[in-house]
Every structure is written in structure tokens, then in C-alpha cells.
Amino acid sequence: MKKILRFVVVIGLFMLILQCSSRQAPQQRPEYALVIHGGAGTILKNNMPPEKEKEFRDALTTALRTGEKILATGGSSLDAVVATIRFMEDSPLFNAGKGAVFTHEGKNELDAALMNGADLNVGAVAGVTRVKNPIELARKVMENSPHVLFARDGAEAFAVEQGMELVDPNYFRIESRWHSLQKALEREKEKKSAFYRGTKNDNKFGTVGCVALDKMGNLAAGTSTGGMTNKRFGRIGDSPIVGAGTYASNKTCAVSATGWGEFFIRNVVAYDIAAMMEYKNFPVQKAAAAAIEKVGKMKASGGVIVLDKNGNIAMQFNSAGMFRGFSIAGEKPVVKIFGREE
């Protein structure tokens, strides 16, 4: 009788273990996946004309299709991220490349970073003024230099050495961005401040980013930005800072951030998400939410897109909206702009 009882107990424990393993087992990884963002901030439906909303949705959809086409045909996650961000840099809608905002001195200073999750290789550039597509230069730094981050004149000298064509700074001039600077300068005078800290009043933290998982199971992340309207003194935000605005590791996830850069640097947001997943075994949604919560507790706003090694997605933000979208193999692409209820 005792032997039979022991047998029943052992079988019961075995079945319990199987049930727990089944619930915790990772879902099947899709062939490929791609996630993008185009900035976060006070993005409200009632403040956006229908034609402008359509313009943004069309641009986000085209960006997704650009990267998905590469992934679907067996291309690398790095290729997909660069091509997707390059498209967004060429669009005047986003604060990156062509649509970059102006500094206090009336210049456009661009930052970008690219990271390969397979080997943790990374390249970044900051403060460039004549590079049409900073994400392409970031890749040149990653692949053709022993260094990680080049800035300003040095970055542009490296671009010339690599055979990249430089553009006239006027290429980046968008009148709506110029008017935003003038408004910021007016507010600065009203406050009688030597340095206008206009971030809290900005309608949108413009940055573009992309994370991708390819058929080989490799992750990559990239981020590109024009920074903050009316920024001064060569200010650099989180986008080109590895671990703050950009991070990728095949062990865990790929991350691209957008928001008040100083606070994403102080919280090392991108790496923090990967660390919580690796050391605490957090699922991607929980890790992303925890990281943005930390930023929020410092009274700052922004968001992240995260893609884990199994193709699970998080698009977490604490602002009113975030331009975002994702494409997963076998599924219809999804584009969103406004709050979480969308």
C-alpha cells in the first residue's frame, strides 16, 4: 500500500512539473520580426488633422515594408534596421536626417547608433551636420573602425575617408522645424533664461528607431535623431549612447528608445531592460514597463520599442502617444500613433 502511495505521489509531482514547464516555455519564434518608432510625446488625435495622420501612417507602413522585405528574403537584421531607418531619415516627417530640428545656433546636429546583437559590435556618431544618413555612417564606424563613437568634425572626416558623400547643411532645413526654433527662442526671452530648458514644453520627442530579428535568430537595434529643439553647447542625447538609447544582444533583446535623453542616459534604459531579462528572467513587456516606470518617477517621459530573442514585442511609453509599428512573419503589419487604447 505504501509503495502504491509513493508511486501516486511521484506521478503527481511529475505531472505538476510538466504543467509548470509548459506555461513557462517560450512561444515558437517567428521567422522574423521588425519593430519601429518615430518619436514619442504629446501626440493627440484631436490635435492632428486627418490628412497629417494619414501621412504619418503611410510613412510608418512604408518603413515597416522596407525592413520586412529584407528580412523575408533572408537578409540580416542589420541590413533591415539600416534600410528602415534610412527611409525614416529621408522623410521630413521625423526628427532625424532630413527632418532634424534646429539647435540654438540654427544648425542641424544629428546623432545615430547601430548595434549587432550577435557579437555586441556597435558604431555611433554624434553632432554631424553634413551626413545625409547618419545611420549609414554608424554602420561604417561599426564595421570599419576599432572605435565605437565618433563626433562632429572627426565623424565627418571618417565619412569622407569611407567614401560617403557629404551634403550641404541646407539640405536639412525644414521650415516647420525653423519656426519651432523661433518659438523656443521667444519663450527663452520671456523666461529671461540664459539657457531655455524647453524639453517639458516640446510637443514631441522626435527620434526614429528600429529593432529586428532575422531568420538566423540575430537581433539588431538602431536609433537616429536630430536631438532637441534649441539644444546648446554641443548637447548629445541618449540615441548614440550604447546602453542608454540603443542596445542589442542575442541573449536577450534589442532596444531603441525615444524621449527626454538625459533621463534615458541616467537610467541606462536600453541596457537596463536587457539586464532585467537576463538576470531576473523578466519577460519583455515587464522589463520594458519597469524601465519606463523608472524614467517616469524622475518626472520625464518617452518610450521604448523592444524585441526579444523569441520575437516577443514591447512598445512601452508614458507619453500621450508614440509613432510606432511592427511586422511579424505571416501577420499583417500594425501601425499605431496615439495612446494605449488604440
N, C-alpha and C positions, 0 to 999 in steps of 0.2 A: 504494500500500500504506500509506504514511504517513497519507494522507487518511482511509483507512478506519479505521486505528488511532485517529486523533484522534476520529473520529465515535463509535467504540465507547466511548472514554473519556468523552466528553461525555455520551452517553446514560446510561452507568453512574453518573456523578456526579449527573445529573438524577434518576434513579430513587432514589438514596440520599437526596437532599434530600426527595423526596416521602415516603419512608418515615419520616424523622425528623419531618416536619411532621405526618404522620398520627398518630404516637404522642403528640405534644405538643399536638395540637389539643384545645381544651376540649370536654367532653362536652356534648350538647344540653341547654340549660337547661329544667328542668321549668316548667310553667305557674306554679306557686307552691310554696313550701316554708315550713315552720314548725318551729322547734326550741325546746324549753323545758327549764328546770331548776328544781328545787325545793330546792336545797341539797346540799352535799357534806359528807362526814365519815366517822366510824366507823359506817357503816351495814352491818350484817352480817345475813345471812339467819337465822342461828341465834339472833339476839337479838331478832328481830321476830316476834311472833305472826302466824299466817296471816291472822287477821281484820284485823289492822292493815296487813299487806302489801296485802291486797285493797282496803282503804280508800284507801291511797296510790295504788295502780294505777288505781283508778276515778277518783280526783280528777285524776291526771295525764292520763288518757284524755279526761275531760270538758274539761280545759283545752285540749288539742290540738284537740278538735272545735269548741270555741268560736272559736278563731282560724281554723281551716280553713274553717269555714262562711263567714266574712267574705271570705277570700281566694278561695274557689271561686266566689263570686258577683261577683267583680270589685272587692271592697273593697281599700282601701290597706293596705300593710304596717303603717303607723302605727295604723290602726284595729284591725287584728288583734292587734298587740302589746299595745295598751292593754286591749282586751277580755279577752285571755287572762290578763294579769297581774291585772286587776281580779278575775277569778274566783278566782285563787290568793290574792289579798289577803283575799278574803271567807271563805276556808277557814281554820279553826283548826289545820289540819294543818301549815301552813307558817309560817315565821318572817317574816311580812310582813303588814301590815294586822291583821286580827282575831287572828292567831296570834303576834303580835310578842312577843319576850322582854322581860324587865324589866331596867331599869338598876339600879345600886347603890341609888339612892334609891327604887326601887319604882315607877318610871314606865315608860311605853312611848314610845320616841322612834323615829320612823320616817323612813327615807330612800328616795328614788326618783329615777330619771333616765330620760329618753326621748330618743332621738336619731334624726334623719331622715337616712338615707344619701344622699338626693337632693341636699340643699343644706347638709348638715352643721349644720343647725339643731338646737338642743338645749335642754332645760329640765330643771331638777333642783331638788329640795327636800331639806332635811336637818333632823332634830331636831323634826319636827312631832309633836304629841301629841293633836290633835283632828280630824285629817283622815282620814276613813274610808278613802279610796282615794288614797294619795299619788301613784300613777302618773297619775291624772287631773289632779291639781294640777301635776305635772311638765309635762303637756301644755299646761296653761294658761300656765305660765311660758314654754314654748317658743313658743307661738303669739300670746300677748297681752302680751308684755313684751320690752323690748330687752335684758334681763339673762338670765343663764344659770342662776344658782343663788341660791335664797332659803333662809334658815334660820330655824328656830324661830318666834318671835312674828311676825317680818316675813313669813314664808311663810304663816302663818295669817291675817294681816291681808290679804294678797293674795288668799287663798282666799275670804274674805268679800267682798272687792271684786269678785271674779269670780262671785259668786252661789252659791258652794259651801256646802253645809250642813256645819257642824261637829258632831261627836258628843261625848258625854260621854266623858272618858278611860276610864271604867269599861267602855266597850264593848269595849276591847281586853283586858280581864282574862280570862286562861285559867288555871285552877287549876294545871294541869301546869307551865305556864311559871313561875307563882309559886313552886311547890315547887322548881323548878330554881334560882331565885334564892336561896332559903333554903339549899339545899345549897352553893351557891357562897359564900354568906356564912359558913357554918360552916367551909368549907375555908380561907377567908381568915383566920378567927380562929386556926385551927390553925397556919397559917403565920406568924401574928403579923406580917402584912404590912399596910402602910398602903394598898396597892393590889393586889388579887388579880389576877394575870395568868392568868386561868383558861382562856385560849384552847386551850392544849395539851390540857386535860382535857375540853373540850367534846365531846359525842358527835356533834354535827352543826353545821356552819356554815350556819345557815338563811338563805337568800336565795331569792327567786324571780326568774326571768328569762325573757325570750322574744326570739327574733330571727326575722324574717320576710322573705320575698321575695315580692312580689306580681306580678300578671300584667303590670304595666307595667315590671317589672325593677327596682323600687325596693326598697331594703333599709331596715330599721328595727331598732332594738335598745332594749330596756327592762329595767330591773332595779329591784327593790323589796325592802326588808329592814327588820327590826326591830333589826338590829345584833347586838351581842354581849351575852350574859347578864352582868350585873354591870358593864357598862361605866360609866365615870365621867367627870366633867368635860366633859360635852357631846361625848364622843368621836364622831367621824364616820368611817365606813369607806370602802371603795372604791366602793360601789354608786352614789352620786350624783356621783362624781368622773369627769368625762369623760376617757376615755383609760385609766383605771385599771380600773374595773369595768364600764364601758359604752362602746361605740363603734360607729359605723356609717358606712360610706362606700360609695357605689355603685361606686367604683373598685375596691374590694377585697372587703370583708366586713362582717358585723355580728357583734358580740361581746357576750355577757353573762357575767359572772364570779361565782363564789361561793367563799368561802374566808376565810383569815386576811387581812382587808382591808388591814392595814398593809403587808404584803408585796406585795400587788397594786398598791398605790399606789407603793411604792418601785420596783417593776419596770415600772410603767406598762403593765400586761399587755395590756389590750384594744387600745391603740394599737400596742403592740409587735408584736402578731400582724398587724395591718393593714399595718404598715411592712415587715415581713419579706415579706409577699405582694407589696407594691408595688415595693420596691427590690431585693429578692433573688429575686423571682419564685417564692417558696416556694408549694407547694400548701397548701391549708387545713390538712390533717392535720399536715404537717411544721411549719408555723408555730405551730399550737396546741401541739404536743408540745414545741417548743423553748421557748415561753413558760412552760409549766408546769414544765419542767425547771429553768429559772432560779429559779422560786419554790422548788422542792424543794431546790436547792442552798443556799438560805438557811434550810433546815430548817422550812419552812412548807408547809401543804397547802391544797388547794382544787381548783377545776376551772373550765372554760370551756365554753360552747357557742358554736360559730362556724358561720356560714352564708355562703358566698361568693357572688359575683355570678352564678355559674353554677348555683347550687343544690346545691353540694357541702357536706357536713356534717362537722363535727368535734365530738366530745363528749369532751374530754380532761380527766382528773383524776388526781391522785396519792394520793387518799384511798381508803379501803376501798370506798366507794360514792358514788353521786351520783344523786339523783332526777332522771330525765331522760326525754326522749322526742322524737320527731319525726314529722312528717307531710309527705309529698311527694305532689303531684298524681298521681292514678292508682295510688297504692300504699296499702296498709293501714297505719294509724298504728302506731308502735312505742313501747312504754314499757319502761324499764329502771330498776332500782333499785340492784342490787348491783354487784360488780366486773366487770372487763372480760370475764370468761369468760361472763357472762350473754348 
